[in-house]
């Protein structure tokens, strides 16, 4: 699963994910599209919002290729 899949499985819109994490909608979109890489603390916020373990976010970010272009 990638970052977007985790959000969708959590039944969250980008707007709701942004509210739960304190990130902007634009930042959520950029993470999902591989243009930005959240910090380790940011990945922990995503994990909490998406109801998954932090390792799931780390692995999904690798699959999404977060900002490694």
Secondary structure, 3 states (H helix, E strand, C coil): CCHHHHHHHCCCCHHHHHHHHCCCHHHHHHHHCCCCCCCHHHHHHHHHHHCCCHHHHHHHHHHHCCCCC
